[in-house]
Amino acid sequence: MNANAYDSLPEAVTEVFGEEATAERAYDLLTVDVPVGSWIAALEIARDKLGCTYFDWLSAVDEPGAGFRVCAHVVALEGGAVRRLLVRTTVPHAAPVLASAIDIYAGAAWHERETHEMFGVEFTGHPNLVPLLLPENFEGHPLRKDFVLAARVVKAWPGAKEPGESEHGGPKRRQMLPPGVPDPNDWGPLKGQLPPAPARPARTPRAAAGAGAPADRPARRTRTTSEGSATQTP
């Protein structure tokens, strides 16, 4: 392995990965970002020049306004040292297409199938890009930020119970919808049929310290240090 080339990063990233590449190092992880057209070349450099022969995982992140950021985590395990490298590229939401990495890392085949299924990224050159985890005839890609959790419209999500919401008539707070769950009055079978959500009652500020205590409660007795505690015998 060319340890010197790895240790020279991120300062020499353009010399190793090309003019359009950028890199940063944080928490013992070197991250290199390359354009889509340099994806395969970057993985070849990681394997052949940096000695990252161990393929760990490949996945994606949905970045709203940017695209799908595809990440491949590879590792160099030589000379008793562990050197980790994260290679990333971003494909647009409108055309999420990327060349398959299976010719560089055969272990990427399973991960590309999962990423295709969960995010809808098309890996060209993959020999068997078929569903892996979801049931047949499943529509959509559940890890996209715009995927609607339709089941939660007709069935309450597990965190629907707020403090004070019980069968004993306690005070009820306005329920908060989790990310991805639409308002039942905007989407679903009850669209436009529900009343507006009640506003939370305003909390009035206390007029003074100790406000809200019963009027007949006696004032708290205060004693100085010289007088001792309330139970001390003179």
KAFENLIN-V457053 format. One record per residue. N is the residue number from 1. PHI is phi in whole degrees, 0 to 359 (NA if undefined). OMEGA is omega in radians with two decimals (* if undefined). D_CENTER is the distance of its C-alpha to the mean C-alpha in whole Angstrom. Layout:
BEGIN
n:N phi:PHI omega:OMEGA d_center:D_CENTER
n:N phi:PHI omega:OMEGA d_center:D_CENTER
END
This chain:
BEGIN
n:1 phi:NA omega:3.08 d_center:33
n:2 phi:273 omega:-3.10 d_center:34
n:3 phi:294 omega:3.14 d_center:32
n:4 phi:297 omega:3.12 d_center:34
n:5 phi:295 omega:3.13 d_center:32
n:6 phi:293 omega:-3.08 d_center:28
n:7 phi:291 omega:3.12 d_center:29
n:8 phi:283 omega:3.11 d_center:31
n:9 phi:276 omega:0.15 d_center:27
n:10 phi:272 omega:-3.05 d_center:25
n:11 phi:300 omega:-3.09 d_center:29
n:12 phi:258 omega:-3.05 d_center:30
n:13 phi:297 omega:-3.12 d_center:27
n:14 phi:292 omega:3.10 d_center:29
n:15 phi:287 omega:-3.09 d_center:32
n:16 phi:269 omega:-3.01 d_center:30
n:17 phi:252 omega:3.13 d_center:28
n:18 phi:113 omega:-3.01 d_center:30
n:19 phi:295 omega:-3.05 d_center:30
n:20 phi:268 omega:-3.11 d_center:27
n:21 phi:275 omega:3.03 d_center:24
n:22 phi:230 omega:-3.09 d_center:23
n:23 phi:209 omega:3.05 d_center:21
n:24 phi:208 omega:3.14 d_center:20
n:25 phi:236 omega:3.14 d_center:20
n:26 phi:206 omega:3.10 d_center:18
n:27 phi:53 omega:3.08 d_center:18
n:28 phi:63 omega:3.11 d_center:21
n:29 phi:233 omega:3.08 d_center:18
n:30 phi:267 omega:-3.12 d_center:20
n:31 phi:244 omega:-3.14 d_center:18
n:32 phi:240 omega:3.09 d_center:20
n:33 phi:254 omega:-3.12 d_center:19
n:34 phi:230 omega:3.05 d_center:22
n:35 phi:291 omega:-3.09 d_center:23
n:36 phi:302 omega:-3.11 d_center:23
n:37 phi:292 omega:-3.13 d_center:26
n:38 phi:254 omega:-3.07 d_center:26
n:39 phi:300 omega:-3.10 d_center:23
n:40 phi:293 omega:3.13 d_center:26
n:41 phi:298 omega:3.13 d_center:28
n:42 phi:294 omega:3.10 d_center:25
n:43 phi:293 omega:3.08 d_center:25
n:44 phi:295 omega:3.10 d_center:28
n:45 phi:296 omega:3.13 d_center:29
n:46 phi:299 omega:-3.12 d_center:26
n:47 phi:283 omega:-2.98 d_center:28
n:48 phi:272 omega:-3.07 d_center:32
n:49 phi:264 omega:-3.12 d_center:32
n:50 phi:259 omega:3.08 d_center:29
n:51 phi:74 omega:3.13 d_center:30
n:52 phi:276 omega:-3.08 d_center:26
n:53 phi:271 omega:-3.13 d_center:28
n:54 phi:264 omega:3.08 d_center:25
n:55 phi:268 omega:-3.09 d_center:22
n:56 phi:261 omega:-3.13 d_center:19
n:57 phi:200 omega:3.05 d_center:16
n:58 phi:220 omega:3.12 d_center:15
n:59 phi:202 omega:-3.12 d_center:12
n:60 phi:215 omega:3.07 d_center:11
n:61 phi:227 omega:3.10 d_center:8
n:62 phi:277 omega:3.13 d_center:9
n:63 phi:255 omega:-3.13 d_center:10
n:64 phi:303 omega:-3.14 d_center:12
n:65 phi:84 omega:-3.13 d_center:16
n:66 phi:241 omega:-3.11 d_center:15
n:67 phi:142 omega:3.09 d_center:15
n:68 phi:261 omega:3.13 d_center:13
n:69 phi:269 omega:-3.13 d_center:12
n:70 phi:272 omega:-3.07 d_center:14
n:71 phi:235 omega:3.04 d_center:14
n:72 phi:234 omega:-3.12 d_center:16
n:73 phi:256 omega:-3.14 d_center:17
n:74 phi:233 omega:-3.00 d_center:21
n:75 phi:221 omega:3.00 d_center:23
n:76 phi:255 omega:-3.10 d_center:26
n:77 phi:237 omega:-3.14 d_center:28
n:78 phi:223 omega:3.08 d_center:32
n:79 phi:68 omega:3.13 d_center:34
n:80 phi:75 omega:3.14 d_center:33
n:81 phi:246 omega:3.09 d_center:30
n:82 phi:248 omega:3.14 d_center:26
n:83 phi:242 omega:-3.06 d_center:25
n:84 phi:257 omega:-3.11 d_center:21
n:85 phi:223 omega:3.08 d_center:20
n:86 phi:245 omega:3.12 d_center:17
n:87 phi:260 omega:-3.08 d_center:18
n:88 phi:229 omega:2.99 d_center:16
n:89 phi:211 omega:-3.06 d_center:17
n:90 phi:235 omega:3.07 d_center:16
n:91 phi:256 omega:-3.08 d_center:18
n:92 phi:290 omega:3.10 d_center:19
n:93 phi:297 omega:-3.07 d_center:18
n:94 phi:290 omega:-3.12 d_center:21
n:95 phi:219 omega:-3.11 d_center:22
n:96 phi:281 omega:-3.10 d_center:19
n:97 phi:236 omega:-3.13 d_center:22
n:98 phi:211 omega:3.12 d_center:22
n:99 phi:292 omega:-3.14 d_center:25
n:100 phi:288 omega:-3.12 d_center:24
n:101 phi:261 omega:-3.02 d_center:24
n:102 phi:291 omega:3.09 d_center:26
n:103 phi:286 omega:3.09 d_center:29
n:104 phi:266 omega:3.11 d_center:28
n:105 phi:232 omega:-3.10 d_center:26
n:106 phi:298 omega:-3.13 d_center:27
n:107 phi:292 omega:-3.14 d_center:24
n:108 phi:285 omega:-3.06 d_center:22
n:109 phi:301 omega:-3.12 d_center:23
n:110 phi:295 omega:-3.08 d_center:21
n:111 phi:291 omega:3.10 d_center:18
n:112 phi:291 omega:3.06 d_center:19
n:113 phi:296 omega:3.13 d_center:20
n:114 phi:294 omega:-3.14 d_center:17
n:115 phi:295 omega:3.07 d_center:15
n:116 phi:296 omega:-3.10 d_center:18
n:117 phi:287 omega:-3.05 d_center:17
n:118 phi:274 omega:-3.07 d_center:14
n:119 phi:242 omega:-3.12 d_center:14
n:120 phi:84 omega:3.10 d_center:17
n:121 phi:283 omega:-3.12 d_center:18
n:122 phi:266 omega:3.13 d_center:21
n:123 phi:259 omega:-3.11 d_center:23
n:124 phi:289 omega:-3.11 d_center:26
n:125 phi:93 omega:3.09 d_center:28
n:126 phi:285 omega:-3.04 d_center:27
n:127 phi:282 omega:-3.03 d_center:29
n:128 phi:210 omega:-3.08 d_center:28
n:129 phi:275 omega:-3.09 d_center:25
n:130 phi:246 omega:3.14 d_center:25
n:131 phi:305 omega:-3.05 d_center:23
n:132 phi:240 omega:-3.00 d_center:22
n:133 phi:244 omega:-3.04 d_center:20
n:134 phi:276 omega:3.13 d_center:20
n:135 phi:292 omega:3.13 d_center:24
n:136 phi:296 omega:3.11 d_center:26
n:137 phi:66 omega:3.07 d_center:26
n:138 phi:288 omega:-3.10 d_center:23
n:139 phi:254 omega:3.09 d_center:22
n:140 phi:97 omega:-3.12 d_center:19
n:141 phi:233 omega:-2.90 d_center:16
n:142 phi:293 omega:-3.13 d_center:13
n:143 phi:264 omega:3.01 d_center:10
n:144 phi:283 omega:-3.12 d_center:11
n:145 phi:292 omega:-3.12 d_center:10
n:146 phi:267 omega:3.14 d_center:14
n:147 phi:286 omega:-3.10 d_center:14
n:148 phi:273 omega:3.08 d_center:17
n:149 phi:277 omega:-3.01 d_center:16
n:150 phi:296 omega:-3.09 d_center:20
n:151 phi:298 omega:-3.10 d_center:21
n:152 phi:282 omega:3.09 d_center:20
n:153 phi:285 omega:-3.10 d_center:22
n:154 phi:257 omega:-3.14 d_center:25
n:155 phi:227 omega:-3.07 d_center:24
n:156 phi:299 omega:3.11 d_center:23
n:157 phi:286 omega:-3.01 d_center:19
n:158 phi:301 omega:-3.13 d_center:19
n:159 phi:264 omega:-3.08 d_center:19
n:160 phi:291 omega:-3.11 d_center:21
n:161 phi:280 omega:3.09 d_center:24
n:162 phi:259 omega:3.07 d_center:24
n:163 phi:304 omega:-3.13 d_center:26
n:164 phi:92 omega:3.13 d_center:30
n:165 phi:268 omega:-3.13 d_center:29
n:166 phi:220 omega:3.13 d_center:32
n:167 phi:279 omega:-3.05 d_center:35
n:168 phi:257 omega:3.04 d_center:37
n:169 phi:79 omega:3.12 d_center:37
n:170 phi:289 omega:3.13 d_center:35
n:171 phi:297 omega:-3.07 d_center:33
n:172 phi:250 omega:3.08 d_center:30
n:173 phi:260 omega:3.12 d_center:27
n:174 phi:293 omega:-3.10 d_center:26
n:175 phi:288 omega:3.11 d_center:23
n:176 phi:257 omega:3.11 d_center:19
n:177 phi:276 omega:3.10 d_center:17
n:178 phi:287 omega:3.12 d_center:14
n:179 phi:301 omega:3.10 d_center:11
n:180 phi:94 omega:-3.12 d_center:13
n:181 phi:263 omega:-3.13 d_center:16
n:182 phi:283 omega:3.06 d_center:19
n:183 phi:291 omega:-3.13 d_center:22
n:184 phi:302 omega:3.13 d_center:25
n:185 phi:276 omega:3.12 d_center:27
n:186 phi:252 omega:-3.06 d_center:26
n:187 phi:210 omega:3.08 d_center:25
n:188 phi:117 omega:-3.06 d_center:26
n:189 phi:293 omega:-3.12 d_center:30
n:190 phi:257 omega:-3.09 d_center:30
n:191 phi:301 omega:3.09 d_center:30
n:192 phi:75 omega:-3.08 d_center:32
n:193 phi:251 omega:-3.06 d_center:34
n:194 phi:260 omega:3.07 d_center:32
n:195 phi:287 omega:3.12 d_center:33
n:196 phi:297 omega:-3.12 d_center:31
n:197 phi:296 omega:-3.12 d_center:29
n:198 phi:293 omega:3.12 d_center:31
n:199 phi:281 omega:3.11 d_center:30
n:200 phi:289 omega:3.12 d_center:30
n:201 phi:297 omega:-3.14 d_center:33
n:202 phi:289 omega:3.12 d_center:34
n:203 phi:267 omega:-3.13 d_center:34
n:204 phi:276 omega:3.13 d_center:38
n:205 phi:292 omega:3.12 d_center:38
n:206 phi:288 omega:-3.10 d_center:40
n:207 phi:290 omega:-3.13 d_center:44
n:208 phi:202 omega:3.13 d_center:44
n:209 phi:297 omega:-3.14 d_center:43
n:210 phi:87 omega:3.14 d_center:44
n:211 phi:293 omega:3.14 d_center:44
n:212 phi:100 omega:3.12 d_center:44
n:213 phi:281 omega:3.13 d_center:46
n:214 phi:302 omega:-3.07 d_center:49
n:215 phi:293 omega:-3.09 d_center:52
n:216 phi:273 omega:-3.14 d_center:54
n:217 phi:286 omega:-3.12 d_center:52
n:218 phi:292 omega:3.12 d_center:54
n:219 phi:295 omega:-3.13 d_center:53
n:220 phi:288 omega:-3.11 d_center:52
n:221 phi:282 omega:3.11 d_center:55
n:222 phi:249 omega:-3.13 d_center:54
n:223 phi:227 omega:3.10 d_center:56
n:224 phi:275 omega:3.14 d_center:57
n:225 phi:296 omega:-3.10 d_center:56
n:226 phi:289 omega:-3.13 d_center:60
n:227 phi:279 omega:-3.14 d_center:61
n:228 phi:81 omega:-3.11 d_center:58
n:229 phi:279 omega:-3.09 d_center:56
n:230 phi:293 omega:-3.11 d_center:57
n:231 phi:259 omega:-3.07 d_center:58
n:232 phi:281 omega:3.13 d_center:60
n:233 phi:280 omega:3.14 d_center:64
n:234 phi:300 omega:* d_center:66
END
